[in-house]
Each structure stands twice: as structure tokens, then as C-alpha cells.
Amino acid sequence: MLFHTFYSGKTVRSISVTLLNIEDEVNQQLSLFKVDNEKRRKLGFVMDGIRSKYGSKAILRAVSYTPAGTALHRAGLTGGHKS
């Protein structure tokens, strides 16, 4: 469908779609050095839910509001480009 939507009649040199390392949610990489892995995983799901409902700028780390932060700027981009 995407090909037919965007194909302009010119020579196509490459088309690829890649998915790597797809795992069930129950599989996770454990760390020997971080504690509270389950708590961090649940927090990640809550943060994702907030971002899905209210937008990518809804919840950010404090460092994102400093001159060194990049997340606030990147939140306004689409695929790394200005929208």
C-alpha cells in the first residue's frame, strides 16, 4: 500500500522493512547493578501512557529543561525533522 501510494514511476533501488529482537513483554534484560527492575518497568508503562494521552512533551526528565537538554526540542520534530 505504501509503495503504490508513493511510487512515482522512477527506478526503485531498494525497499526494506526490518524488525529485530521482537520479544514478548515477559522477556527482559536483567541488570546486575540496577535494583527495582519491576518498579522501573511499571513506571515506564505509566510514562508511555501519559505521553500517548497528552503528547510527547507531557512528561520529561528535569535535565530536558536545562540548556543541555535535547528531549524538549526533539519532541517537536517528526522523524528527526521539522514538521
C-alpha positions as a Markdown table, in Angstrom:
| # | Residue | x | y | z |
|---|---|---|---|---|
| 1 | Met | 0.0 | 0.0 | 0.0 |
| 2 | Leu | 2.8 | 2.4 | 0.9 |
| 3 | Phe | 4.7 | 1.6 | -2.3 |
| 4 | His | 1.7 | 2.3 | -4.5 |
| 5 | Thr | 0.9 | 5.5 | -2.6 |
| 6 | Phe | 4.4 | 7.0 | -3.0 |
| 7 | Tyr | 5.7 | 5.3 | -6.2 |
| 8 | Ser | 6.4 | 8.0 | -8.8 |
| 9 | Gly | 7.3 | 5.7 | -11.8 |
| 10 | Lys | 11.1 | 6.1 | -11.2 |
| 11 | Thr | 13.6 | 3.3 | -10.7 |
| 12 | Val | 13.4 | 1.7 | -7.3 |
| 13 | Arg | 16.8 | 0.7 | -5.9 |
| 14 | Ser | 15.9 | -0.6 | -2.6 |
| 15 | Ile | 12.9 | -1.3 | -0.4 |
| 16 | Ser | 13.3 | -2.7 | 3.1 |
| 17 | Val | 11.3 | -3.2 | 6.3 |
| 18 | Thr | 13.2 | -4.6 | 9.3 |
| 19 | Leu | 12.0 | -5.7 | 12.8 |
| 20 | Leu | 14.7 | -7.0 | 15.1 |
| 21 | Asn | 14.7 | -8.6 | 18.5 |
| 22 | Ile | 10.9 | -8.8 | 18.9 |
| 23 | Glu | 10.3 | -10.3 | 22.3 |
| 24 | Asp | 7.2 | -11.0 | 24.5 |
| 25 | Glu | 6.8 | -8.5 | 27.3 |
| 26 | Val | 7.6 | -11.2 | 29.9 |
| 27 | Asn | 11.2 | -11.4 | 28.5 |
| 28 | Gln | 13.5 | -8.7 | 29.7 |
| 29 | Gln | 17.2 | -8.0 | 30.0 |
| 30 | Leu | 18.2 | -8.1 | 33.7 |
| 31 | Ser | 20.8 | -5.9 | 35.2 |
| 32 | Leu | 23.2 | -6.9 | 38.0 |
| 33 | Phe | 23.6 | -3.3 | 39.0 |
| 34 | Lys | 20.2 | -1.7 | 39.0 |
| 35 | Val | 17.6 | -2.5 | 41.6 |
| 36 | Asp | 13.8 | -2.3 | 41.4 |
| 37 | Asn | 13.6 | -3.6 | 37.8 |
| 38 | Glu | 9.9 | -4.4 | 38.1 |
| 39 | Lys | 9.2 | -0.9 | 39.5 |
| 40 | Arg | 11.1 | 0.8 | 36.7 |
| 41 | Arg | 9.2 | -1.3 | 34.1 |
| 42 | Lys | 5.8 | -0.4 | 35.5 |
| 43 | Leu | 6.9 | 3.3 | 35.7 |
| 44 | Gly | 7.9 | 3.1 | 32.0 |
| 45 | Phe | 4.4 | 1.9 | 31.1 |
| 46 | Val | 2.8 | 4.7 | 33.1 |
| 47 | Met | 5.0 | 7.3 | 31.4 |
| 48 | Asp | 4.2 | 5.9 | 28.0 |
| 49 | Gly | 0.5 | 6.1 | 28.8 |
| 50 | Ile | 0.8 | 9.7 | 29.8 |
| 51 | Arg | 2.8 | 10.6 | 26.6 |
| 52 | Ser | 0.2 | 8.7 | 24.5 |
| 53 | Lys | -2.7 | 10.6 | 26.1 |
| 54 | Tyr | -1.2 | 14.1 | 26.4 |
| 55 | Gly | 1.7 | 14.2 | 23.9 |
| 56 | Ser | 5.4 | 13.7 | 24.0 |
| 57 | Lys | 6.1 | 16.9 | 25.9 |
| 58 | Ala | 3.8 | 15.9 | 28.8 |
| 59 | Ile | 6.4 | 14.3 | 30.9 |
| 60 | Leu | 10.1 | 14.8 | 30.6 |
| 61 | Arg | 13.2 | 14.5 | 32.8 |
| 62 | Ala | 14.3 | 17.7 | 34.6 |
| 63 | Val | 17.5 | 17.8 | 32.5 |
| 64 | Ser | 15.4 | 18.4 | 29.4 |
| 65 | Tyr | 14.6 | 21.9 | 30.7 |
| 66 | Thr | 18.3 | 22.8 | 31.0 |
| 67 | Pro | 20.4 | 24.2 | 28.1 |
| 68 | Ala | 22.0 | 20.7 | 27.8 |
| 69 | Gly | 18.6 | 19.0 | 27.4 |
| 70 | Thr | 17.5 | 17.8 | 23.9 |
| 71 | Ala | 14.2 | 16.0 | 24.6 |
| 72 | Leu | 12.1 | 19.2 | 24.6 |
| 73 | His | 13.5 | 20.2 | 21.2 |
| 74 | Arg | 13.2 | 16.7 | 19.8 |
| 75 | Ala | 9.6 | 16.4 | 20.9 |
| 76 | Gly | 8.6 | 19.0 | 18.3 |
| 77 | Leu | 10.3 | 17.1 | 15.5 |
| 78 | Thr | 8.8 | 14.4 | 13.3 |
| 79 | Gly | 11.3 | 11.6 | 12.5 |
| 80 | Gly | 14.1 | 14.0 | 13.4 |
| 81 | His | 12.9 | 16.7 | 11.1 |
| 82 | Lys | 10.8 | 19.8 | 11.5 |
| 83 | Ser | 7.2 | 19.1 | 10.8 |
